[in-house]
Amino acid sequence: DHDPGHRRRLSVYVADLPRALNHGLLDLYWSLPAADARIPASSDPDHPPPRDHPPYPASPLIRQYSAEYWLLRSLLGPAAPASAVVRVVADWREADVVFVPFFATLSAEMELGWGATKGAFRRKEGNGDYRRQREVVDRVTAHPAWRRSGGRDHVFVLTDPMAMWHVRAEIAPAILLVVDFGGWYKLDSKSAGGNSSKMIQHTQVSLLKDVIVPYTHLLPTLHLSENMDRPTLLYFKGAKHRHRVHTINHKIKLLIYALYLERFICNLDSILYLTSHF
């Protein structure tokens, strides 16, 4: 296209996985007879399931991870709008990226909340989530699209730090949509031969290839029209002391603090305000 203002749409191929690995997991969730074992039964709004239940669980333990559902719906849903930046293709050879439609977080959450025994999540035997992880990886890596790129153009949505726990090393080359890098630090350290440095070695996650997807309930809507100037600095505070992530958050916090001081220097009232709010 010779129009300099034209932006080529990203071509997305949605991997062919059985329904049992995405929307079928929602059917399984709504059929569970008991409440989530991690919270009091009175605090689980989904069990027993309401007659007109929402498309994705309302339980606060699970709803925060709903990006996996909405992303797939935006690509293949019955009312998926035509996008100016993305187009879904039927032939993987025409795709820029391959989207893997596995509800990895919902799978993990069901094992954590309804597993046979407490603490069994990290074990493979008798673990329904592990069986699903294994099936997804076996199916995806056997496809020619994976062999073409070694998985580097595949996209996995892992908005729960426990999602795809048992097979992370196998999907590490892919583009991972994660909520933070904290849960990956120990894996990276082991891959680096026990290096105790504060620097994440990026053998599994990296700012160069992966995307941070904030928890949905922590992301308020910023009402800005397209191409409008943005005077507001977007800063996701997150959990200050979550694994190694706090080192980055702390540096951003000090930077913002320094910018405020530069702007309001020698103003005692402003400094008192800053010290009470940081």
For each residue, the residues with C-beta under 8 A, 3 or more apart:
1: 6 8
2:
3: 6
4:
5:
6: 1 3
7: 84 85
8: 1
9: 83 84 85 86 87
10: 85 86 87 96 97
11: 87 88 89 94 95 96 97
12: 75 86 87 88 89 95 96 97 98 99
13: 88 89 90 91 92 94 95 97 98 99 145
14: 72 75 76 88 98 99 101
15: 98 99 100 101 139 140 143 145 154
16:
17: 21 22 100 101 102 136 139 140
18: 21 24
19: 22 23 24
20: 24 25
21: 17 18 24 25 101 102 103 107 132 135 136
22: 17 19 25 26 72 101 102 103
23: 19 26 27 103
24: 18 19 20 21 27 28
25: 20 21 22 28 29 103 106 107 110 132
26: 22 23 29 30 55 56 57 69 103 106
27: 23 24 30 31
28: 24 25 31 32 110
29: 25 26 32 46 57 106 110
30: 26 27 46 49 53
31: 27 28
32: 28 29 47 110 114
33: 47
34: 37 41 47 114
35: 39 40 41 43 44 47
36: 39 44 46 47 59 61 113 114
37: 34 113 114 118
38: 61 112 113
39: 35 36 43 44 59 61
40: 35 43 44
41: 34 35 44 47
42:
43: 35 39 40
44: 35 36 39 40 41 47 59
45: 50 58 59
46: 29 30 36 49 50 53 57 58 59
47: 32 33 34 35 36 41 44
48:
49: 30 46 53
50: 45 46 53
51:
52:
53: 30 46 49 50 58
54: 57 58
55: 26 69 73
56: 26 62 63 66 69 70
57: 26 29 46 54 62 63 66 106
58: 45 46 53 54 63
59: 36 39 44 45 46 62 63
60: 63 64 217
61: 36 38 39 64 109 113
62: 56 57 59 65 66 105 106 109
63: 56 57 58 59 60 66 216 217
64: 60 61 159 215 216 217 218
65: 62 68 105 106 109 159 160 215 216
66: 56 57 62 63 69 70 216
67: 70 71 157 159 177 213 216
68: 65 71 72 102 103 104 105 106 157 159
69: 26 55 56 66 72 73 103 106
70: 56 66 67 73 74
71: 67 68 74 75 99 157 177
72: 14 22 68 69 75 76 77 99 101
73: 55 69 70 76 77 80
74: 70 71 77 80 81 83
75: 12 14 71 72 80 86 88 99
76: 14 72 73 80 88 101
77: 72 73 74 80
78:
79:
80: 73 74 75 76 77
81: 74
82:
83: 9 74 86 87
84: 7 9
85: 7 9 10
86: 9 10 12 75 83
87: 9 10 11 12 83
88: 11 12 13 14 75 76
89: 11 12 13 92 94 95
90: 13
91: 13 94 95
92: 13 89 95 98 143 144 145
93:
94: 11 13 89 91
95: 11 12 13 89 91 92 98 145 153
96: 10 11 12 153
97: 10 11 12 13 153 154 155 175
98: 12 13 14 15 92 95 145 146 153 154 155
99: 12 13 14 15 71 72 75 154 155
100: 15 17 136 140 154 155 156 157 174
101: 14 15 17 21 22 72 76
102: 17 21 22 68 107 132 136 156 157
103: 21 22 23 25 26 68 69 106 107
104: 68 107 108 133 136 156 157 158 160 163 164
105: 62 65 68 108 109 157 158 159 160 163
106: 25 26 29 57 62 65 68 69 103 109 110
107: 21 25 102 103 104 110 111 128 129 132 133 163
108: 104 105 111 112 121 129 160 162 163 164 165
109: 61 62 65 105 106 112 113 160
110: 25 28 29 32 106 107 113 114 115 128 129
111: 107 108 114 115 120 121 127 128 129 130
112: 38 108 109 115 121 162
113: 36 37 38 61 109 110
114: 32 34 36 37 110 111
115: 110 111 112 118 120 121 127 128
116: 120 126
117: 120
118: 37 115
119: 122
120: 111 115 116 117 123 126 127
121: 108 111 112 115 127 129 162 165
122: 119 165
123: 120 126 127 130
124: 127 130 166
125:
126: 116 120 123
127: 111 115 120 121 123 124 130 131
128: 107 110 111 115 131 132
129: 107 108 110 111 121 132 133
130: 111 123 124 127 133 134 166
131: 127 128 134 135
132: 21 25 102 107 128 129 135 136
133: 104 107 129 130 136 137 164 165 166 167
134: 130 131 137 138 166 167
135: 21 131 132 138 139
136: 17 21 100 102 104 132 133 139 140 164 167
137: 133 134 140 141 167 170 171
138: 134 135 141 142
139: 15 17 135 136 142 143
140: 15 17 100 136 137 143 146 151 154
141: 137 138 146 147 151 170
142: 138 139 146
143: 15 92 139 140 146 147
144: 92 147 148
145: 13 15 92 95 98 148 149 153 154
146: 98 140 141 142 143 149 150 151 154
147: 141 143 144 150
148: 144 145 153
149: 145 146 152 153 154
150: 146 147 173
151: 140 141 146 154 171 173 174
152: 149 173 174 175 209
153: 95 96 97 98 145 148 149 174 175
154: 15 97 98 99 100 140 145 146 149 151 171 174 175
155: 97 98 99 100 174 175 176 177
156: 100 102 104 164 171 174 175 176 177
157: 67 68 71 100 102 104 105 163 177 213
158: 104 105 163 164 176 177 178
159: 64 65 67 68 105 163 177 178 179 213 215
160: 65 104 105 108 109 163 179
161: 178 179 180 182 183
162: 108 112 121 165 183
163: 104 105 107 108 157 158 159 160
164: 104 108 133 136 156 158 167 168 171
165: 108 121 122 133 162 168
166: 124 130 133 134
167: 133 134 136 137 164 170 171
168: 164 165 171 172 184 187 204
169: 172 187 204
170: 137 141 167
171: 137 151 154 156 164 167 168 174 176
172: 168 169 203 204 205
173: 150 151 152
174: 100 151 152 153 154 155 156 171
175: 97 152 153 154 155 156 209 210 211
176: 155 156 158 171 205 209 210 211
177: 67 71 155 156 157 158 159 210 211 213
178: 158 159 161 181 184 205 210 211 212 213
179: 159 160 161 212 213 214 215
180: 161 183 212 238 242 243 245
181: 178 184 185 200 205 210 244 245
182: 161 185 242 243 244 245
183: 161 162 180 243
184: 168 178 181 187 188 200 204 205
185: 181 182 188 189 200 243 244
186: 189 190
187: 168 169 184 190 191 203 204
188: 184 185 191 192 200 201 202 203 204 205
189: 185 186 192 194 195 196 201
190: 186 187 193 194
191: 187 188 201 203 204
192: 188 189 195 197 201 203
193: 190
194: 189 190
195: 189 192 201
196: 189
197: 192 201
198: 244 247
199:
200: 181 184 185 188 205 244
201: 188 189 191 192 195 197
202: 188 205 206 207 208
203: 172 187 188 191 192
204: 168 169 172 184 187 188 191
205: 172 176 178 181 184 188 200 202 210
206: 202 209 210
207: 202 210
208: 202
209: 152 175 176 206
210: 175 176 177 178 181 205 206 207
211: 175 176 177 178
212: 178 179 180 236
213: 67 157 159 177 178 179
214: 179 218 219 236
215: 64 65 159 179 218 219
216: 63 64 65 66 67 219
217: 60 63 64
218: 64 214 215 236 238
219: 214 215 216 236
220:
221:
222: 232 234
223:
224: 228 230
225: 228
226:
227:
228: 224 225
229:
230: 224
231:
232: 222
233: 256
234: 222
235: 252 256
236: 212 214 218 219
237: 240 249
238: 180 218 242 245 249
239: 242 245 246
240: 237 246 249 250
241: 246
242: 180 182 238 239 245 246
243: 180 182 183 185 246
244: 181 182 185 198 200 247
245: 180 181 182 238 239 242 248 249
246: 239 240 241 242 243 249 250
247: 198 244 250 251
248: 245 251 252
249: 237 238 240 245 246 252 253
250: 240 246 247 253 254
251: 247 248 254 255
252: 235 248 249 255 256
253: 249 250 256 257 278
254: 250 251 257 258
255: 251 252 258 259
256: 233 235 252 253 259 260
257: 253 254 260 261 274 278
258: 254 255 261 262
259: 255 256 262 263
260: 256 257 263 264 270 274
261: 257 258 264 265 271 274
262: 258 259 265
263: 259 260
264: 260 261 267 270 271 274
265: 261 262
266:
267: 264 270 271
268: 271 272
269: 272 273
270: 260 264 267 273 274
271: 261 264 267 268 274 275
272: 268 269 275 276
273: 269 270 276 277
274: 257 260 261 264 270 271 277 278
275: 271 272 278
276: 272 273
277: 273 274
278: 253 257 274 275
